[in-house]
Amino acid sequence: SVMEISESKVFALFTTTGVVCAFGLLIVFGPSPEDEVQVVSGIHPWENFIIGYGLLAMFLNIFVAAFDAFSLGYKWWGWLSIFAWPVSFVFVWLSVFGYFRKRGSHENT
C-alpha cells in the first residue's frame, strides 16, 4: 500500500537524494547568462539523467505524500504537499519516523 511506501526509509532516501542531486547540479553547473544559447545543445546525458531522476523523485514524493496525508485524514498536509512541494519531503520523513498514524475517532481537519 502507499502508506507503507511513505514510511519506507528507502523511498525517502531515493526521492530526497534525487531532488538534492538535481538541485545541486543546477546550482553548481547552472548556466551563466552568456551560456544560455548553448544550454540545450550542451547538456550531457548524465546531466539529463540526474535532472530526470530529480523530477521523477519530486513528483513521486508529492504524489505519495499527498495521497497518504489525505487518506490518513491530514488534509492540510495533503494540500501543502501539492502546492508547496518541499512540504511533501517533510511529510515523508516525518512518516518514516512514525509521526503520522491513521487518526482514530479524531475529527478530520
SEROKOL-161786 format. One record per residue: residue in one letter; z, y, x of N, C-alpha, C, CB in turn. Coordinates in steps of 0.2 Angstrom, whole numbers, padded with zeros to 4 digits, always signed. Glycine has a CB too. Example, Ala and Ser with C-alpha at 12.3 -4.5 7.8 and 13.67 -1.06 7.14 Angstrom:
// SEROKOL-161786
a+0039-0028+0066+0039-0022+0062+0039-0016+0066+0045-0022+0057
s+0035-0011+0064+0036-0005+0068+0039+0000+0064+0029-0003+0070
This chain:
// SEROKOL-161786
s+0000-0006+0004+0000+0000+0000+0000+0006+0004+0006+0000-0005
v-0002+0012+0001-0002+0018+0005+0004+0020+0008-0006+0023+0001
m+0010+0019+0004+0016+0021+0006+0018+0018+0012+0021+0020+0000
e+0016+0012+0013+0018+0008+0019+0014+0011+0025+0017+0001+0019
i+0008+0014+0024+0004+0017+0029+0008+0023+0032-0003+0019+0027
s+0010+0028+0027+0013+0034+0029+0020+0033+0033+0014+0038+0023
e+0023+0027+0032+0029+0025+0035+0028+0022+0042+0033+0021+0031
s+0021+0021+0043+0020+0017+0050+0019+0022+0056+0013+0014+0049
k+0023+0020+0061+0023+0024+0067+0016+0024+0070+0028+0021+0072
v+0012+0018+0069+0006+0018+0072+0001+0023+0069+0003+0011+0071
f+0001+0023+0062-0003+0028+0058-0001+0035+0061-0002+0027+0051
a+0005+0037+0061+0007+0044+0063+0005+0045+0070+0015+0044+0062
l+0006+0041+0074+0003+0042+0081-0004+0043+0081+0006+0036+0086
f-0008+0038+0078-0015+0039+0078-0018+0045+0075-0018+0033+0073
t-0015+0048+0070-0018+0054+0067-0015+0060+0071-0015+0055+0060
t-0009+0060+0073-0006+0066+0077-0010+0066+0083+0001+0065+0078
t-0011+0061+0087-0015+0061+0093-0022+0063+0092-0015+0054+0096
g-0025+0061+0087-0032+0063+0086-0032+0071+0085-0035+0060+0080
v-0028+0074+0081-0028+0081+0080-0026+0085+0086-0024+0083+0074
v-0021+0082+0090-0019+0086+0096-0025+0086+0101-0013+0083+0098
c-0028+0080+0102-0033+0080+0107-0039+0084+0105-0036+0072+0107
a-0041+0084+0098-0047+0088+0096-0045+0096+0097-0048+0087+0089
f-0039+0098+0095-0037+0105+0096-0037+0107+0104-0031+0107+0093
g-0034+0102+0108-0033+0103+0115-0040+0104+0118-0030+0097+0118
l-0045+0100+0116-0052+0100+0118-0055+0107+0117-0056+0095+0115
l-0054+0109+0110-0057+0116+0108-0053+0121+0112-0056+0116+0101
i-0047+0121+0113-0044+0126+0117-0046+0127+0124-0036+0126+0116
v-0046+0121+0127-0047+0121+0134-0054+0122+0136-0045+0114+0137
f-0059+0118+0132-0066+0119+0133-0070+0123+0128-0069+0112+0134
g-0066+0127+0124-0069+0130+0119-0074+0135+0122-0064+0134+0115
p-0079+0137+0118-0085+0141+0120-0083+0148+0121-0091+0141+0115
s-0085+0151+0127-0084+0158+0128-0090+0162+0124-0083+0160+0136
p-0089+0168+0122-0094+0171+0119-0101+0171+0122-0093+0179+0118
e-0102+0171+0129-0108+0171+0132-0111+0163+0132-0108+0173+0139
d-0107+0158+0130-0109+0152+0130-0112+0150+0123-0104+0147+0132
e-0111+0154+0118-0112+0152+0111-0119+0149+0110-0110+0157+0107
v-0123+0152+0113-0130+0150+0112-0131+0143+0114-0135+0154+0115
q-0128+0140+0119-0129+0134+0122-0124+0129+0119-0128+0134+0129
v-0120+0131+0114-0115+0126+0112-0117+0120+0109-0110+0130+0107
v-0122+0121+0104-0124+0115+0101-0128+0110+0105-0129+0117+0095
s-0132+0112+0110-0136+0108+0114-0131+0105+0120-0142+0111+0117
g-0126+0109+0121-0122+0107+0127-0116+0103+0126-0120+0113+0130
i-0115+0100+0119-0109+0096+0118-0111+0089+0121-0108+0096+0110
h-0106+0086+0124-0106+0080+0127-0104+0075+0122-0102+0079+0133
p-0107+0068+0122-0105+0063+0117-0097+0062+0117-0108+0057+0119
w-0094+0062+0122-0086+0061+0122-0083+0067+0118-0083+0061+0129
e-0086+0073+0119-0083+0079+0115-0084+0078+0108-0086+0086+0117
n-0090+0075+0106-0091+0074+0099-0087+0069+0096-0099+0072+0098
f-0085+0064+0100-0081+0058+0098-0074+0061+0097-0081+0053+0104
i-0071+0065+0102-0064+0067+0101-0064+0072+0095-0062+0071+0107
i-0069+0076+0094-0069+0081+0088-0069+0077+0082-0074+0086+0089
g-0074+0072+0082-0074+0067+0076-0068+0064+0074-0080+0063+0077
y-0065+0061+0080-0059+0057+0079-0053+0062+0076-0056+0055+0086
g-0053+0068+0078-0048+0073+0076-0049+0075+0069-0049+0080+0080
l-0056+0076+0067-0057+0077+0060-0055+0072+0055-0064+0079+0059
l-0057+0066+0057-0055+0060+0053-0048+0059+0053-0058+0053+0057
a-0044+0060+0058-0037+0059+0058-0034+0064+0054-0034+0060+0065
m-0036+0070+0054-0034+0076+0050-0035+0074+0042-0037+0082+0051
f-0041+0072+0040-0042+0071+0033-0038+0065+0031-0049+0070+0032
l-0038+0060+0035-0034+0054+0033-0027+0055+0032-0035+0048+0039
n-0024+0059+0037-0017+0061+0036-0016+0065+0030-0015+0065+0043
i-0020+0070+0028-0019+0074+0022-0020+0070+0016-0025+0079+0022
f-0024+0065+0016-0025+0061+0010-0019+0056+0009-0031+0056+0011
v-0017+0053+0014-0011+0048+0014-0005+0052+0012-0010+0045+0021
a-0004+0058+0015+0002+0062+0014+0002+0064+0007+0003+0068+0019
a-0003+0067+0005-0004+0070-0002-0003+0064-0007-0010+0073-0004
f-0006+0059-0006-0006+0053-0011+0002+0050-0011-0010+0047-0009
d+0005+0050-0006+0012+0047-0006+0016+0052-0009+0014+0046+0002
a+0016+0059-0007+0020+0064-0010+0020+0064-0017+0018+0071-0007
f+0014+0064-0020+0013+0064-0027+0016+0057-0030+0006+0064-0030
s+0014+0051-0027+0017+0045-0030+0024+0044-0030+0013+0039-0027
l+0027+0048-0025+0035+0047-0024+0038+0053-0028+0036+0048-0017
g+0034+0057-0031+0037+0062-0035+0039+0069-0032+0044+0060-0038
y+0036+0070-0026+0037+0076-0022+0031+0080-0022+0039+0074-0014
k+0030+0083-0028+0024+0087-0030+0023+0093-0025+0024+0089-0037
w+0028+0096-0023+0027+0102-0019+0024+0100-0012+0034+0106-0018
w+0027+0094-0009+0025+0092-0003+0017+0090-0003+0029+0085-0001
g+0015+0087-0009+0008+0085-0010+0004+0091-0010+0008+0081-0017
w+0005+0096-0014+0001+0102-0014+0001+0105-0007+0003+0107-0019
l+0007+0106-0004+0007+0109+0003+0003+0105+0008+0014+0110+0005
s+0003+0098+0007-0001+0094+0012-0008+0095+0011+0001+0087+0011
i-0011+0097+0005-0018+0098+0004-0020+0105+0006-0019+0097-0004
f-0016+0110+0004-0018+0117+0005-0015+0120+0012-0015+0121+0000
a-0010+0117+0015-0008+0119+0021-0007+0113+0025-0001+0123+0021
w-0013+0111+0028-0014+0104+0030-0009+0102+0036-0021+0103+0033
p-0006+0107+0040-0001+0104+0045+0005+0101+0042+0001+0110+0050
v+0006+0103+0036+0012+0101+0032+0011+0093+0031+0013+0104+0025
s+0005+0091+0031+0004+0083+0030+0007+0079+0036-0003+0082+0029
f+0007+0082+0042+0009+0079+0048+0017+0079+0047+0007+0082+0054
v+0020+0084+0045+0027+0085+0044+0029+0079+0039+0029+0092+0042
f+0026+0079+0034+0027+0074+0029+0027+0067+0031+0023+0075+0023
v+0022+0065+0035+0021+0058+0038+0026+0057+0043+0014+0058+0041
w+0028+0061+0047+0033+0060+0052+0040+0059+0049+0033+0065+0057
l+0041+0063+0044+0047+0063+0040+0048+0056+0037+0048+0068+0035
s+0042+0053+0034+0041+0047+0031+0043+0041+0036+0035+0046+0028
v+0040+0042+0042+0042+0037+0047+0049+0036+0049+0038+0039+0054
f+0053+0042+0048+0060+0042+0050+0064+0041+0043+0062+0048+0053
g+0061+0039+0038+0064+0037+0032+0067+0042+0028+0070+0032+0034
y+0064+0048+0028+0067+0054+0024+0065+0053+0017+0064+0060+0027
f+0059+0051+0016+0056+0051+0009+0057+0044+0006+0049+0053+0008
r+0060+0043+0000+0060+0037-0003+0058+0038-0010+0067+0033-0002
k+0056+0033-0014+0055+0034-0021+0061+0037-0025+0053+0027-0024
r+0060+0042-0028+0065+0045-0032+0067+0041-0038+0063+0052-0035
g+0073+0040-0039+0075+0035-0045+0075+0039-0051+0083+0033-0043
s+0081+0041-0054+0081+0044-0060+0081+0052-0059+0087+0042-0065
h+0080+0054-0053+0080+0061-0052+0074+0064-0055+0079+0062-0044
e+0075+0070-0057+0070+0074-0060+0064+0076-0055+0072+0081-0064
n+0058+0075-0057+0052+0076-0053+0051+0084-0053+0046+0073-0055
t+0051+0087-0047+0050+0094-0046+0042+0095-0045+0054+0097-0041
